[in-house]
């Protein structure tokens, strides 16, 4: 007589395998989600770098630079401008040789972070900032009509991730960009 061929796994083998997978999952899941608090930090650093770049371009070229958070929601872009805040040609990022656009939600390191410009003037927050030649002026704009006034204290870009938020500030007098 031939013996009966058995194939498959025993119940004990299945339980051991599932237990091992469970232990691995318990160890790996916290490691995968530990980057979440850092997403806000990464986005804040990227935002501060873009604002510093805008200030340095205005200082170096002696021209106007428009930091635009109005055209595309959740993004900041840099444009050459005039004293009226009209967006001109895009300013290129010196590293990528492409338009300097910050999209924190599109970056794999800060995905899920939302960005809201808060350039304050006249008691309200506006979505555009005009940096004058040699940092002689910092003014808020709305992109629709006119200059809304000189930048006021509390201006910056608010970043949110889940229930956490931080503001990358810009000093209304010196243009100093500060991280939380």
C-alpha positions in Angstrom: 0.0 0.0 0.0 1.0 3.5 -0.7 1.1 6.0 2.0 -1.1 9.0 1.9 0.8 12.1 0.9 0.2 15.1 3.2 0.6 18.6 2.0 0.0 21.9 3.7 0.7 23.2 7.1 -0.3 22.0 10.5 -2.2 24.3 12.8 0.8 24.7 15.1 3.0 25.8 12.1 0.3 28.4 11.1 0.0 29.7 14.7 3.8 30.1 15.0 4.0 31.9 11.7 1.2 34.3 12.6 2.8 35.0 16.0 6.1 35.8 14.4 4.4 38.1 11.9 2.6 39.8 14.8 5.8 40.4 16.7 7.5 41.9 13.6 4.5 44.2 13.0 4.5 45.4 16.6 8.2 46.3 16.2 8.0 47.9 12.7 4.8 50.0 12.8 6.1 52.5 15.4 9.3 52.9 13.3 7.3 53.7 10.2 5.1 56.3 12.0 8.0 57.9 13.9 8.7 60.1 11.0 5.3 61.9 11.4 6.4 64.4 14.0 9.5 65.2 11.9 7.3 66.0 8.8 6.4 69.3 10.4 10.0 70.1 11.2 11.1 69.3 7.6 8.3 71.4 6.1 9.2 74.3 8.5 12.9 74.1 7.4 11.9 74.1 3.7 9.6 77.1 4.2 12.3 79.0 6.1 14.8 78.3 3.4 12.5 79.6 0.7 11.8 82.8 2.6 15.5 83.3 3.2 16.2 82.7 -0.5 13.5 85.4 -1.4 15.1 87.9 0.9 18.6 87.2 -0.4 17.5 87.5 -4.1 15.9 90.9 -3.3 19.0 92.0 -1.4 21.5 90.7 -4.1 19.6 92.0 -7.2 18.2 95.2 -5.8 14.8 94.3 -7.3 11.4 93.3 -6.0 10.6 89.7 -5.1 7.0 88.5 -4.7 6.4 85.5 -2.4 3.2 84.2 -3.7 0.9 81.9 -1.7 -2.3 83.0 -3.5 -1.9 81.5 -7.0 -1.8 77.8 -6.0 -3.3 76.9 -2.6 -0.9 75.2 -0.3 2.2 76.3 -2.3 4.6 79.2 -2.2 6.4 80.4 -5.3 8.9 83.2 -6.0 8.5 85.7 -8.8 10.4 88.8 -9.9 8.1 91.8 -9.4 7.7 95.5 -9.5 6.7 97.9 -6.8 3.0 97.2 -7.5 3.4 93.6 -6.6 2.7 92.3 -10.1 4.1 88.8 -10.5 6.7 88.7 -13.3 9.0 85.8 -14.3 9.5 83.0 -11.9 12.7 83.0 -9.9 14.7 79.8 -10.5 16.1 77.7 -7.7 19.8 77.7 -8.1 20.1 74.0 -7.3 17.4 72.6 -9.5 17.4 75.3 -12.2 13.6 75.2 -12.1 11.1 77.7 -10.7 11.4 78.1 -7.0 8.1 76.6 -5.8 7.5 75.1 -2.4 4.9 72.4 -2.2 5.3 70.7 1.2 2.4 68.4 0.7 4.0 67.0 -2.4 7.3 66.2 -0.8 7.7 62.6 0.5 9.4 64.0 3.6 6.5 66.3 4.5 3.5 64.7 2.9 0.3 65.6 4.7 1.5 69.0 5.9 -0.6 72.0 5.0 0.8 75.5 4.4 -1.0 78.8 5.0 0.7 82.1 4.4 -0.1 84.7 7.1 1.6 88.0 5.9 -0.1 90.5 8.2 -0.9 94.1 7.4 -3.8 96.4 8.4 -5.0 93.9 11.0 -5.6 91.1 8.4 -3.5 88.2 7.0 -2.7 88.2 3.3 -1.3 85.5 1.0 1.5 87.5 -0.7 4.6 89.2 0.5 6.5 91.8 -1.5 10.2 92.1 -0.6 11.7 95.5 -1.7 15.1 96.2 -3.0 17.8 95.6 -0.4 15.1 94.7 2.1 14.1 98.3 2.2 10.4 97.2 2.5 8.4 94.2 3.4 4.7 94.6 2.3 1.7 92.4 2.3 -0.4 92.0 -0.9 -3.6 90.3 -1.8 -2.9 89.7 -5.4 -6.2 91.2 -6.5 -6.0 94.9 -5.9 -3.2 96.7 -4.2 -0.6 96.9 -1.5 -2.2 96.1 1.9 0.5 97.9 3.9 3.8 97.4 5.7 4.3 93.9 7.2 3.3 93.7 10.8 4.4 91.6 13.7 3.1 88.0 13.8 3.7 87.5 10.0 4.9 84.2 8.6 3.7 80.9 7.2 1.6 78.6 9.3 2.2 74.9 8.8 -0.1 72.2 10.2 0.1 68.4 10.4 -2.7 66.6 12.2 -3.4 68.5 15.4 0.0 70.2 15.5 1.0 73.5 14.0 4.0 75.8 13.8 4.6 79.2 12.3 7.8 80.1 10.4 8.0 83.8 11.4 9.4 86.7 9.5 10.4 89.8 11.3 8.6 92.9 10.0 11.6 95.2 10.4 14.8 93.1 9.8 13.4 90.3 7.6 14.9 87.8 9.9 13.2 84.4 9.3 12.7 82.4 12.5 11.9 78.7 13.1 9.8 77.6 16.1 
